[in-house]
Amino acid sequence: MSLVVSSSAPSTDNTVTLKFYDAQGSGTELSADEAKSVIHGNGGYDSDALLDPATMQDLAMHPLYEGGTPRRWQFDIPGRPVAFAVNWPTKRGFSFVILDDSGTGFRTGRTVVFNYQAAVDAMRRLEAALDARPDYHRSNEWAAAYAAAESNLSNARHARTDSDRGKYGQLALDAIHLATDTLLAEYGPQYAKSRRTDPQIGLTVDKIGTPAEWSTLAQRISRSYGWVRIVFDPGVDDEDDRKQPDPEVYRQAVETARTAGLKILGQPVDSYFANRYTTEEYLTRVRAYVTAFPWIDAWEVGNEVNGCWLDRKTDDQGTCTEQQVPHEDRIINKIDQAAQYVRQQRPDAMVVLTLYWQIGTDSPEWSTFNWARANLTPEIRRNIDTVLLSTWVEDAPLGLAFDQVMTTLLDEFAGKKVGLGELGYWLASTSRLYWAFDPLDVASARRELAAYYYGAALGYERSVGGGYWWDFVDEMPTDPGLQQAVLQVTNRLAN
């Protein structure tokens, strides 16, 4: 059955006018300023974008403008079908919410109730996710959320006013978000266990600390699925003073993790440091660590490679400037040579590349899929085994878009393994713009985030799962609830 999502208000042939209703589901239409305030989260940054509805290609940044009487947010269709995307909250937190007009993209202008159209499109994706997972064992929690989604969406569909359509559309979106999260989190371990996908429960060691303690904890909460990504920090290996890295300062950490039965992903250069190196200096670090630790299981040859800060100089606050690194020292050259080196020297090791999740929060050239398509040539891709996604949802939400992003990642990197390569929440170094799961309790939100993403990432063909909680050494030893969030995913795999 075709769903009509427009109101009776007129619109020009190629202009879509959006009526935003409050995120609390009370049916109050928001003024243009009020809608932008919600979209901005805790800060003042826009996140609206136009996408290709099939490929998630970022076509335009910040297309919204004020127009009409009363003043509402509008965007123009640029001569091709487009989806509209923006960061918007539900009771589960902010999501990258995509309106794609029932999958085909907007082709003609009209006035649209944002909350209702968002729910209609999210429900269609939920139904598609269910159809793609006929072996999903549906829980009572999922059934209750799905029933609430159906009921509220039916109320919105039959509403006589845009106010009620916005009200019930938002309530439906809340329930669809919960139903989608429940489906993906429950199905991931079911899928990985039944198909024996050799999953990874990954944790990041960004500080050496006490290797015996964090190795024991990592092994306990990840068991036979345990991986640790060890970040080789130039401030720790005395590179700044010696002009040459000294991997020996990491030997105890590497060998202790290996003795504990953990597999190791080595990271010679974190994204934070990448723009300080020439290509040859970058390769020097890779060579030093691959030579020092020939038994390490996988090597991350590039971290968060589509972040603007890898190819631009940054100021004291870490913000990208307009000053570019020399062309020969762009990150694609570093990736290319590092991947070739690891492939030649360690053909048995996994070669890993990590992208940074972002669409709408920076210009299109840095968007995840735009950057990958423009820069990762077939030659580079041939030497990459696994593509991971670094996910900081307070900077760039995923939420309801997670399934679509993962399937797009799989399509983009056909034949490669995929997964999540970095997770964390609400660090001092992040923007803290967008809350997830719980707006008032950061610790609770961290636990829910870990439980959800560790589980959901497992439910895809060719996914390693991963996770790789960034602040593992600092946060998990003192937070039993966060440990339990990861352990419960491990237990579902094992039992």
C-alpha positions in Angstrom: 0.0 0.0 0.0 1.3 3.4 -0.9 1.8 5.8 2.0 1.0 9.5 1.6 3.3 11.5 3.8 2.7 15.1 2.7 0.4 17.6 4.1 -2.0 19.8 2.2 0.4 22.8 2.1 1.7 23.8 -1.4 5.3 23.4 -2.4 7.2 24.2 -5.6 8.1 21.5 -8.0 11.6 20.8 -6.7 11.4 22.1 -3.2 10.8 19.9 -0.2 9.5 21.7 2.9 9.9 20.0 6.3 7.6 20.4 9.2 9.4 19.3 12.3 7.5 18.3 15.4 8.9 18.0 18.9 11.0 15.0 19.8 8.9 14.3 22.9 5.9 13.2 20.8 3.5 15.8 22.0 2.6 17.0 18.5 4.0 20.6 18.8 5.3 22.0 15.6 8.7 23.5 16.0 9.8 26.9 14.7 12.8 26.9 12.4 15.0 28.0 15.3 13.6 25.3 17.6 14.1 22.6 15.0 17.7 23.6 14.5 18.2 23.6 18.3 17.1 20.0 18.4 19.3 19.0 15.4 22.3 20.7 17.0 22.2 18.5 20.1 24.5 20.1 22.7 26.3 22.4 20.3 25.9 24.6 17.3 26.8 22.4 14.4 24.6 21.5 11.5 24.4 17.9 10.3 21.9 18.0 7.4 23.0 16.4 4.1 21.6 15.1 0.9 22.5 11.5 0.0 22.2 9.1 -2.9 19.5 6.8 -1.5 21.1 3.7 -2.8 24.8 4.2 -2.1 24.9 6.7 0.8 27.1 9.0 -1.3 27.1 12.4 0.3 25.8 14.8 -2.4 25.4 18.0 -0.5 26.3 19.5 2.9 23.8 21.6 4.8 21.1 21.9 2.1 18.5 23.3 4.4 17.4 26.9 4.1 14.5 28.9 5.5 11.6 29.7 3.2 7.8 30.0 3.0 5.2 31.5 5.3 5.5 30.6 8.1 9.3 30.1 7.8 10.2 26.5 7.7 13.3 24.5 6.7 13.4 23.5 3.0 15.8 21.8 0.6 15.9 21.7 -3.2 16.1 18.5 -5.2 19.2 18.8 -7.4 17.9 17.2 -10.6 18.2 13.7 -9.3 16.5 11.6 -6.6 17.9 12.3 -3.1 17.6 11.2 0.4 17.6 13.8 3.2 19.6 12.9 6.4 20.1 14.7 9.7 20.9 13.9 13.3 17.7 13.6 15.3 16.9 12.1 18.7 14.6 9.4 19.8 14.3 7.9 23.3 17.3 5.8 22.4 19.4 8.8 21.7 20.5 10.6 18.5 20.4 8.8 15.2 21.6 9.6 11.7 18.0 9.7 10.4 17.5 9.1 6.7 14.4 10.1 4.8 14.5 8.5 1.4 10.8 8.7 0.4 10.1 4.9 0.6 13.5 4.0 -0.8 13.5 5.8 -4.1 14.5 9.2 -2.9 12.7 12.5 -3.3 11.9 13.3 -6.9 9.3 16.1 -6.6 8.8 18.9 -4.2 6.1 18.8 -1.5 5.6 19.5 2.2 6.6 16.6 4.5 6.0 15.9 8.1 9.6 15.1 9.1 8.8 12.8 12.1 6.2 10.8 10.2 8.3 10.3 7.0 11.3 9.3 9.2 9.1 6.7 10.9 7.7 5.4 7.6 11.2 5.0 6.1 12.6 3.5 9.3 9.8 1.0 9.5 10.4 -0.1 5.9 14.1 -0.7 6.8 13.1 -2.7 9.9 10.8 -4.9 7.8 13.7 -5.4 5.3 16.0 -6.3 8.2 13.5 -8.9 9.4 13.1 -10.4 6.0 16.9 -10.7 5.7 17.1 -12.5 9.0 14.4 -15.3 8.8 16.3 -17.3 11.5 16.1 -14.5 14.1 14.7 -15.8 17.4 12.4 -12.9 18.4 12.3 -12.0 22.0 9.3 -10.7 24.0 11.2 -7.3 24.3 11.4 -7.1 20.5 7.7 -8.1 20.1 6.6 -5.4 22.5 8.6 -2.7 20.7 7.4 -3.8 17.3 3.8 -3.8 18.4 4.2 -0.2 19.7 5.8 0.8 16.4 2.9 -0.7 14.4 0.3 0.9 16.6 1.8 4.4 16.6 2.5 4.3 12.9 -1.1 3.3 12.2 -2.2 6.2 14.3 0.0 8.6 12.4 -1.1 7.2 9.0 -4.8 7.8 9.9 -4.2 11.1 11.6 -6.4 14.0 10.4 -3.9 16.7 11.3 -0.2 17.2 10.7 0.1 17.8 14.5 -1.2 14.3 15.2 0.9 12.9 12.3 4.0 14.5 13.8 3.1 13.3 17.3 2.5 9.7 16.4 5.2 9.7 13.9 7.8 10.5 16.6 6.3 7.9 19.0 6.6 5.4 16.2 10.2 6.4 15.5 11.0 5.9 19.2 9.5 2.3 19.1 11.1 1.5 15.7 14.5 2.5 17.1 14.1 0.2 20.1 12.8 -2.7 17.9 15.7 -2.2 15.5 18.3 -2.1 18.2 16.8 -5.1 19.9 16.8 -7.1 16.6 20.4 -6.3 15.7 21.8 -6.8 19.2 20.1 -10.1 19.7 20.7 -11.4 16.2 24.4 -10.7 16.0 25.6 -13.4 18.5 22.9 -15.8 17.2 24.3 -15.4 13.6 28.0 -15.5 14.6 27.5 -18.6 16.7 25.4 -20.5 14.2 27.7 -19.8 11.3 31.0 -20.0 13.3 32.3 -16.8 11.9 35.5 -16.6 14.0 34.3 -13.4 15.7 36.5 -10.9 17.5 35.7 -9.3 20.8 38.2 -6.5 20.6 39.6 -4.1 23.2 42.1 -1.3 22.7 45.2 -0.8 24.8 46.2 2.8 24.3 48.3 2.9 27.5 50.8 0.2 28.6 49.7 0.4 32.2 50.2 -2.9 33.9 50.0 -5.6 31.2 49.3 -8.5 33.5 46.2 -6.8 34.9 44.7 -5.6 31.6 45.6 -8.9 29.8 43.8 -10.9 32.6 40.8 -8.7 32.4 40.7 -8.8 28.6 40.9 -12.6 28.6 38.2 -12.9 31.2 35.6 -10.8 29.4 36.5 -12.0 25.8 37.5 -15.6 26.4 38.6 -17.4 23.3 37.3 -14.5 21.1 39.7 -12.0 22.6 41.7 -9.5 20.6 43.6 -6.5 21.8 44.6 -3.6 19.6 47.9 -2.2 21.0 48.5 1.4 20.1 52.2 2.1 19.7 52.5 5.7 20.9 55.5 7.8 19.7 55.5 9.6 23.0 56.1 6.2 24.8 58.6 4.6 22.4 60.9 7.7 22.7 60.7 8.5 19.0 60.7 12.2 19.6 64.1 12.1 21.2 65.7 9.3 19.2 64.1 10.1 15.8 63.6 6.4 15.6 61.0 4.3 17.4 62.0 1.8 20.0 59.6 -1.1 19.9 61.3 -2.8 22.9 59.4 -0.6 25.3 56.3 -2.5 24.2 57.7 -6.0 24.3 56.4 -6.9 27.7 52.9 -5.7 26.8 52.9 -7.6 23.5 54.3 -10.8 25.0 52.0 -10.7 28.1 48.9 -10.3 25.9 50.1 -13.2 23.7 50.8 -15.4 26.7 47.2 -14.7 28.0 45.9 -16.2 24.7 44.8 -12.9 23.2 45.3 -12.2 19.5 46.9 -8.8 18.7 46.1 -6.0 16.3 49.1 -3.7 16.1 48.7 0.0 15.4 52.0 1.6 14.5 50.4 5.1 13.9 47.2 6.4 15.5 45.3 8.9 13.4 46.1 11.7 15.9 49.8 11.5 14.9 49.6 10.7 11.2 49.9 14.2 9.8 53.3 14.7 11.5 55.0 12.1 9.4 56.3 12.0 5.8 55.4 8.8 4.0 58.9 7.5 4.6 58.8 8.3 8.3 55.3 6.6 8.5 56.7 3.5 6.8 59.7 3.6 9.2 57.4 3.1 12.1 55.6 0.3 10.4 58.8 -1.5 9.5 60.2 -1.2 13.0 57.2 -2.8 14.7 56.5 -5.5 12.1 60.2 -6.5 12.4 60.2 -6.4 16.2 57.0 -8.5 16.5 56.7 -11.0 13.7 54.1 -13.0 15.5 51.5 -10.2 15.8 48.3 -11.4 14.1 47.1 -8.3 12.3 48.4 -4.8 11.4 46.4 -1.6 11.2 48.1 0.2 8.3 45.8 3.2 8.6 43.5 4.5 11.4 40.5 6.8 10.8 42.0 7.5 7.4 39.1 9.7 6.1 39.4 12.2 9.0 40.4 15.6 7.7 43.2 15.8 10.3 45.3 13.2 8.5 45.8 15.3 5.3 45.5 18.7 6.9 47.6 20.5 9.5 45.7 21.0 12.8 45.7 23.8 15.3 46.3 23.5 19.1 42.7 22.3 19.6 43.1 19.6 17.0 40.9 21.4 14.5 41.7 21.0 10.8 43.1 24.0 9.1 43.2 24.8 5.3 46.9 23.9 5.2 47.3 20.6 3.5 50.2 18.1 3.9 52.4 17.7 0.8 50.8 15.6 -1.9 53.4 12.9 -1.6 52.7 12.6 2.2 48.9 12.2 1.9 47.5 9.3 3.9 46.7 7.3 0.8 50.4 7.0 0.0 51.1 6.0 3.5 48.4 3.3 3.5 49.5 2.0 0.1 53.1 1.6 1.1 52.4 0.2 4.5 49.9 -2.3 3.2 52.4 -3.5 0.5 55.1 -3.8 3.2 53.0 -5.9 5.6 51.7 -8.1 2.7 55.3 -8.8 1.6 56.8 -9.3 5.0 53.9 -11.0 6.8 51.7 -12.6 4.2 50.0 -14.6 7.0 49.0 -11.5 9.0 45.7 -9.7 8.5 46.0 -6.2 6.9 43.5 -3.8 8.5 42.3 -0.4 7.5 40.0 1.7 9.7 37.6 4.4 8.4 36.0 7.0 10.5 32.2 7.1 10.5 30.9 10.5 9.5 28.3 11.9 7.1 26.9 15.3 7.6 29.3 16.4 10.3 32.1 17.4 7.9 32.3 18.3 4.2 31.4 15.6 1.7 35.1 15.0 0.7 35.7 13.5 4.2 32.4 11.5 4.4 33.1 7.8 4.9 31.9 6.4 1.6 32.8 9.5 -0.5 36.4 9.4 0.7 36.7 5.6 0.3 35.5 5.7 -3.3 37.6 8.7 -4.2 40.9 7.5 -2.6 41.1 3.8 -2.1 42.1 2.6 -5.5 41.8 -1.1 -6.6 45.6 -1.4 -6.1 45.3 -0.3 -2.5 42.2 -2.4 -1.8 44.0 -5.6 -3.1 46.4 -5.4 -0.1 43.7 -4.8 2.5 42.0 -7.8 4.2 39.6 -6.1 6.7 37.9 -2.7 6.8 36.8 -1.5 10.2 34.7 1.5 11.2 35.7 3.8 14.0 32.5 5.0 15.8 32.2 7.9 18.2 28.4 8.5 18.3 28.7 11.7 20.4 30.5 13.2 17.4 28.6 11.5 14.6 25.6 9.4 15.5 24.7 6.1 13.9 21.6 4.8 15.7 18.9 3.9 13.3 21.4 4.0 10.4 23.6 1.3 11.7 22.2 -1.6 9.6 22.3 0.5 6.4 25.8 1.7 7.1 27.1 -1.9 7.7 25.4 -3.3 4.6 26.8 -0.4 2.5 30.2 -1.1 3.9 29.9 -4.7 2.9 28.8 -3.7 -0.6 31.6 -1.2 -0.9 34.3 -3.7 0.1 33.1 -6.8 -1.6 35.1 -9.9 -0.5 36.7 -8.1 2.5 36.0 -8.6 6.1 34.4 -5.7 7.9 33.6 -4.7 11.5 33.9 -2.0 14.1 37.4 -0.8 14.9 36.9 1.7 17.6 34.2 2.4 20.2 33.9 4.7 23.1 31.6 7.4 24.6 31.8 10.8 26.1 35.6 11.3 26.5 37.0 14.7 27.3 38.5 14.8 23.8 35.2 14.3 22.0 32.6 16.9 21.1 29.9 15.6 23.4 27.3 17.0 21.0 24.9 14.0 20.7 23.8 11.8 23.6 23.1 8.1 23.2 20.8 5.7 25.2 20.7 7.8 28.4 20.9 11.7 28.3 21.6 12.0 32.1 23.7 9.0 33.0 27.0 8.7 31.1 28.1 5.5 32.7 24.8 3.8 31.9 24.9 5.0 28.4 28.5 3.6 28.0 27.3 0.2 29.1 24.3 0.2 26.8 26.4 1.4 23.9 28.9 -1.4 24.4 26.3 -4.1 24.8 24.5 -2.9 21.6 27.4 -2.3 19.2 29.5 -5.4 20.3 26.4 -7.6 19.7 25.0 -5.9 16.6 28.3 -5.8 14.7 28.4 -9.6 14.7 25.3 -10.2 12.6 26.7 -9.7 9.1 28.3 -11.9 6.5 32.1 -11.3 6.6 31.9 -9.2 9.8 34.5 -9.9 12.4 32.5 -7.9 15.0 35.4 -6.2 16.6 34.3 -3.3 18.8 37.8 -2.4 20.2 36.7 -0.2 23.1 39.2 2.6 23.0 39.4 3.5 26.7 39.5 -0.1 27.9 42.5 0.3 30.2 41.1 3.4 32.0 37.4 2.7 32.1 36.8 -1.0 32.3 38.8 -2.1 35.3 36.8 0.3 37.5 33.4 -0.3 35.9 32.0 -3.8 36.4 28.9 -2.9 34.5 30.9 -2.0 31.4 32.8 -5.3 31.8 29.5 -7.1 32.0 28.2 -5.4 28.9 31.0 -7.0 26.8 31.0 -10.3 28.7 27.3 -10.8 28.0 28.0 -10.7 24.3 30.9 -13.2 24.8 28.6 -15.5 26.8 26.0 -15.5 24.0 28.7 -16.6 21.6 30.0 -19.3 23.9 26.9 -20.8 25.4 
